[in-house]
Amino acid sequence: MVVLPLLLGDHEFEAEGIAFAYSVSGSGPPLVVQSVGWGMSSTLYRQTLRPLEADFTVVYFEPRGNGRSSRPVSEKEMSTTVQVNDLEHLRLHLGLLSMAVLGHSSGGAIALGYAECFPAHVSKLVLVDHSLQDFNTDNFQHFATIRKNHPIYGPALQALMTLMIKFPETDEELSKELIQALPYYFADTSKTHIVMENLGPPVSAWAFNAHRIYDEESPFPHVAGLHLVTANTLILCGREDGICSVSAAERTEKGVERCRLVVVEGAGHFPWIEMPNNFFPVVVKFLKAE
């Protein structure tokens, strides 16, 4: 396989009729950052994961229907299962035999699914507050009960509940509700502005609705496939994440043979933003280790 040089900047390639977009920054061994699948661009990761670029050539990848990547013809092709294959299209395009992959939240679900379906092509796997689609937990109810009457968390929870039960009709409507819900994702709500200021273009309501519908209809069998992961794996999860649970992270750690879990105290859904000194050194050390 011919390995193409990773040229800095914004790039596109086509596969299965989709124009996929990715951006390359930094220097060093390649690290693929898998963006979420529900309609947000990679801007947040490109802006806030920059410390990784001092040690790695970071490839920020946007799956179909997200950011600058084009939409599929059918909404049915927006599930995590399909987006796992998008990551394989990227690997083939880059000409890499294997690659280190980092995924956060929904992006972590895609990255984990990829490591299960294509284990030989993942050299290192980093999962950050990742979702586990076929795993049930009372995490959301636990935090909702504690936070529902809080002056900041309470209104954010209401906005989040609206997102969970309603299908937004426009990008503007979705972005407004998401911004109102953002404090709920943090242990330290004063850090919320960092995400707000770096979200990038409006989130796609079309992608949000399609991804949600078809993931709920056919959840990716993450737990059933954990034993298939062969890559050295690092999991980081904020102790106070009311969205993606520590218990899901623990279940992944239990099922993956070579896996280490780091619970980041004092952090919610974005541990690298709330506790950067407890995040970046751990990730860099893991990725650099033989």
LINURWO-V77819 format. One record per backbone hydrogen bond with DSSP energy under -1.0 kcal/mol. CO is the residue of the C=O (numbers start at 0). NH is the residue of the N-H. E is the energy in kcal/mol with one decimal. If there is no record, write none. Layout:
BEGIN
co | nh | e
CO | NH | E
CO | NH | E
END
This chain:
BEGIN
co | nh | e
4 | 6 | -1.2
8 | 23 | -2.5
10 | 21 | -2.1
12 | 19 | -3.0
14 | 17 | -2.2
17 | 14 | -2.0
18 | 69 | -2.2
19 | 12 | -1.8
20 | 61 | -2.1
21 | 10 | -3.1
22 | 59 | -3.0
23 | 8 | -2.5
24 | 57 | -2.9
28 | 56 | -1.9
30 | 58 | -2.9
31 | 101 | -3.1
32 | 60 | -2.5
38 | 203 | -2.1
41 | 45 | -2.6
42 | 46 | -2.3
43 | 47 | -2.0
44 | 48 | -2.2
48 | 51 | -1.9
49 | 52 | -2.0
50 | 53 | -1.2
51 | 54 | -1.4
51 | 55 | -1.7
52 | 26 | -1.6
56 | 30 | -2.3
57 | 24 | -2.1
58 | 32 | -3.0
59 | 22 | -1.9
60 | 34 | -2.3
62 | 65 | -1.7
65 | 68 | -2.1
69 | 64 | -1.9
73 | 76 | -1.5
74 | 77 | -1.4
78 | 82 | -2.3
79 | 83 | -1.9
82 | 86 | -1.2
84 | 88 | -1.9
85 | 89 | -1.8
86 | 90 | -2.1
87 | 91 | -2.4
88 | 92 | -2.2
89 | 93 | -2.7
90 | 94 | -1.4
90 | 95 | -1.7
93 | 3 | -1.3
98 | 122 | -1.4
99 | 31 | -2.9
100 | 125 | -2.8
101 | 33 | -2.8
102 | 127 | -2.7
103 | 106 | -2.2
104 | 108 | -1.5
104 | 130 | -1.5
105 | 109 | -1.8
106 | 110 | -2.5
107 | 111 | -2.8
108 | 112 | -2.2
109 | 113 | -2.4
110 | 114 | -2.2
111 | 115 | -1.6
112 | 116 | -2.3
113 | 117 | -3.1
117 | 120 | -1.8
118 | 121 | -1.3
120 | 98 | -1.8
123 | 100 | -2.5
124 | 233 | -2.8
125 | 102 | -2.4
126 | 235 | -2.8
127 | 104 | -2.2
131 | 134 | -1.3
137 | 141 | -2.6
138 | 142 | -2.3
139 | 143 | -2.6
140 | 144 | -2.3
141 | 145 | -1.5
142 | 146 | -2.4
143 | 147 | -1.7
146 | 149 | -2.0
149 | 153 | -2.1
151 | 155 | -1.4
152 | 156 | -2.9
153 | 157 | -1.9
154 | 158 | -2.0
155 | 159 | -2.3
156 | 160 | -2.7
157 | 161 | -1.9
158 | 162 | -1.8
159 | 163 | -1.6
160 | 164 | -1.4
161 | 165 | -1.8
169 | 173 | -2.1
170 | 174 | -2.8
171 | 175 | -2.2
172 | 176 | -2.1
173 | 177 | -2.6
174 | 178 | -2.3
175 | 179 | -1.9
176 | 180 | -1.6
177 | 181 | -1.2
180 | 183 | -1.8
181 | 184 | -2.1
182 | 185 | -1.7
184 | 268 | -3.1
187 | 190 | -2.1
188 | 191 | -1.5
190 | 193 | -1.6
191 | 195 | -2.0
192 | 196 | -2.6
194 | 197 | -1.1
203 | 207 | -2.4
204 | 208 | -2.6
205 | 209 | -2.3
206 | 210 | -2.8
207 | 211 | -1.8
208 | 212 | -2.5
209 | 213 | -2.2
210 | 214 | -1.7
211 | 215 | -2.2
212 | 216 | -1.9
213 | 217 | -1.6
219 | 221 | -2.4
220 | 224 | -1.0
222 | 225 | -1.2
224 | 227 | -2.0
225 | 228 | -1.5
231 | 124 | -2.3
232 | 259 | -2.0
233 | 126 | -2.8
234 | 261 | -3.2
235 | 128 | -3.1
236 | 263 | -2.4
237 | 240 | -1.5
244 | 248 | -1.5
245 | 249 | -2.6
246 | 250 | -1.9
247 | 251 | -2.1
248 | 252 | -2.5
249 | 253 | -2.1
250 | 254 | -1.5
251 | 255 | -1.8
257 | 232 | -2.5
259 | 234 | -2.9
261 | 236 | -1.9
263 | 238 | -2.4
263 | 266 | -1.1
266 | 239 | -2.9
269 | 272 | -1.3
269 | 273 | -2.1
270 | 274 | -2.7
274 | 277 | -1.4
275 | 278 | -1.2
275 | 279 | -2.0
278 | 282 | -2.3
279 | 283 | -2.8
280 | 284 | -2.2
281 | 285 | -2.0
282 | 286 | -2.6
283 | 287 | -2.0
284 | 288 | -1.3
END
